[in-house]
Amino acid sequence: MPRDEKKIVLGVDLDGVCADFYARMREIAAEWFERPLQDLTLDVTYGLREWGIAGPEQYQSLHRFAVSERNLFGTVGMIPGARRVLRKLSEERYHIRIITHRLFIYYFHALAVQQTVEWLDHYGIPYHDLCFMKEKEQVGADIYIEDSPGNIESLRAQGYCTICFANSANKDVAAPRAQNWDDVYALIRAHQPPE
């Protein structure tokens, strides 16, 4: 590829986009609260208050337990289609940049990074860059695939093309929305095909 040819950079979130975060966290939360799994609804909002999580401190305790004692980021399942579509996009010369904010609980960074890299390798998710950061707009992607309502709102407010990967926590977020990875592919190709 000539040096002056620029690849289109895709900023891809992990949890809720590639990794089925809510399904795995639900299993861990059922254990944490000593409740039957079926008692915890699949229809959740950001912060998981539907499961009885009272606020940020309780969420952080559960999250710390999930990462340190249950290998959350290493045992979470892959959302169907993520590997297949990301491989196809990579073969079509899109630049895959994984962007995740998994370092928000202090003193567990090494564990979170190790679990993340091992998970990406285990599932064969292609990527060119791996960024652990909250301010996703700072990574310079052309198109973002994100599920967090706050992140989507922030990215769109700054003029970034952001595809909402649909789940129960972002029902009110406007289009463009993807129900699955085939939708993501179609939206990316419609917005900005590679040269």
N, C-alpha and C positions, 0 to 999 in steps of 0.2 A: 504494500500500500504506500503510495507517495506520502511524504511527510506533511504536505500541506492539506491532505484530505482528512477532514474531520469526521470522526464517528459520532453518531447520535448517542448521547449518554442517557441511560435509563437508571433512575434512582429508585431502587426496589427495596421496600420495607420487608422485614422478615415476619414478625409476629402478626398473625391475622392476614397475611398476604401469601407468604411461602410456607410458614409453619402454622399448624392448626393450634394456636396458643390457647384459645378458649376451651377446646375439647380436653387438652392435657391439664390445664389449670383446674378444670371442673373435677377431674379425677383426684387431683391433689387436694383441692378444697374439701371434697367429700371426706377424705381421710382426715384432714386437719380439723374439721368441725364434727367428725364422727357422725356423719349423716349418710343415709343411702344416696347413691349417685342419682337415682331418679328424682330425689327431692330437690336437686339443684337444676333449675331451668336452663335450657339452652338459649333462651331469649334474654340476653344480658345487655347491660349498658356499660359504658366505660367506668371502671371503678368497682364493678361487680357487686353492687349493693343488693341485687336480687338474691344473692347467696347469703346475705346476712353480714357482709363486710361493712362495718360502721364508718370507716373513714380511712384517710391516707395512712395513719399509723398501723392500723390493723392490716391493711392491704400490704404494707411493706413487710410486716411480720410473716404473713402468708407467703409473699414472694421470696423472702429470704430463705424460708424453710423449703420452698419449691426448688430453688436453685441449689442450695447447699446440701440438702438432705435427699432430694428426689431427682436431681440431675435434670431439672426442667428443660433447659435448652438443648440437652443431649437426647432426651426421650420424647420430645414433642413430635407428633406425626407431621408428614408433609401434606400440604393442601394439594389435592389431585390436579395434575396438569402443570404445576410449577416447573418441575425439572424439564419436561418435554417442551414447553413453550419457551422457557429461558434458553434452552439449548438451540432451539430453532432461531430465536432472535440473535443469539450470539453468532450462529453460523451465517446469518444475514448481515453481519458486521455491525450490529448494535453493540455498544459498550455497556456491560452490565456492572452497575455499581450498587452493591448491597449497602443499605444505610439503616442502622438500627440503634435504638436508644436503650440498649440493655445494660448500660453502666450507671443506672440511676440510684442504685443502693450501694453506699460506700462499703469498701473493704471486701467486696466480692468480685472485683473486676477480673482478676486472673481466671477465676472459675467461670465467669460468664463468657469471657473471650475463648477459653479453651473449649467449652461445651459448644459454642457457636461454630468454631472452625471445624471441629470434629463432626458436627451435625451436617454442615455444608458438604464436607467430603463424603460422609456416609451416604447422603442422598444424591450425590453427584450433581449438585446445583452449580452451574457455571457462573463465574464472576471474575471480573478483572480487578476490582477494588473492593475492600471491605472497610466501612467507616462506622465507628461507634460514636454517635453524637446526637445531641438533642436538636440542634438548629440545622435541620436537613437542607435548608436552602443554601447553606454555605458550601455544599459539596459540588455545586455547579452542574447539576443534571439538566437535561433538556426536557425530559418527561419523567414525572414521579408516579409511582404506583404505591398507594398508601391506604391504610384503613382507619387511622385515628382521626376523628372529626376535627380536633384542634389543629393537628398538623395539616390536614387538607385545607382548612379555612385559612391558615397562615400562609401556606404555599400559594394558594390561589389569589389571596389578597396582594401578594407580591408579584403576581403576573405569571406564575409558573403553571404550565400545563400539568394537571394532577388528576390521575384516574383514581376514583374511589373504588377500592376493592370491597364489595358489599358484604356486610354482616349485620347482626342485630344491633351492634353498638353504633352504627352510622346510618340508620334508616332514613334520617332526615337530610342527609347530605345530597345535594343536587348532582345531576349528570355533569361530566361523564362518569358513569358507574359501570363496573364490571361484576357480573354475577359469578364468573369463573375465569380461568386462565385463557380460554379460547376468546372470551370477550375482551380480555386485556390485549391479546394479540391483534384482534380486529381494530380496536381503538388506536393502538400504537401505529399500525400500518396506515390507518385512515388519516391520522394526524401528521405523521412525518415518516414516510417511507425512506429506507436507506438509499443512498445514491449509488 
